[in-house]
């Protein structure tokens, strides 16, 4: 919610401006009605028919008042939109700060463990592995921030090249399955494509990592993430589906907004940065495709569907 004091000030300013405009409108209407004869005389002097001159003057005033009301309402909506966006930015900064502090604290702790003289080989390997794991986590977060900034600034457009989707996804599934299943979620790929698309392997890797990470984060232990890749006419279709808590239908159109996070009160495990799906949407646009989110009817889970134009067929 927006801070009540500031929100009340914005609404009070809008209401006051609206009252002033309406008061001016009423004054104008009364004046025109009382001055019909004078307006008719002026119309005769300039050679205009005096029959409906006062109605024309009245309509012009009402039209100007309507434009002012529309502008005031637009400014009110923009003010609230800007405040919501500012609040999302503030929440994002707080989230990123927390996400960075957590691995930094863990790295520091394990680095202190490495300083011990009596450390065993097993502890040494475990601490080194943990440090590398947390460093990778920080690297992903920083990369997401930089990538979202690039997409917003629309700088350094991707240099697209032909990519064999089947070959890419077979490698991706082989690398991703152990990582997903280590978190207690099954990963089930189904790759039935011979498409070649104009893309980059880095962009495909990034958007898939974000979709899979989102699916895993919202899945319960023992759940399943399904990845399907196929061809439909002139389009290659990539779908990532989970059996998790799902997304309310009224939020489906918002999930690709920057900083937007699906409301999941009291569940810190599922809290993200609000950048992953924004990056997915931006990358798909750069690949000349489109992406949509769907909720299942009558059961939990969410399905993301990406369609990319086929540039050719793999040999």
SULTA-V685070 format. One line per field, one symbol per residue. ss: DSSP state (@ for helix, = for strand, . for the rest). Layout:
# SULTA-V685070
ss=???
This chain:
# SULTA-V685070
ss=...@@@@@@@@@@@@@@@@@@@@@@@@@@@@@@@.@@@@@@@@@@.......@@@@@@@@@@@@@@@@@@@@@@@@@@@@@@@@@@@@@@@@@@@@@@@@@@@@@@@@@@@@@@......@@@@@@@@@@@@@@@@@@@@@@@@@@@@@@@@@.......====@@@@@@@@@@@@@@@@@....=======..=====.@@@@@@@@@@@@@@@@@......=========..========......@@@................@@@.....@@@@@@@@@@@...======......============..
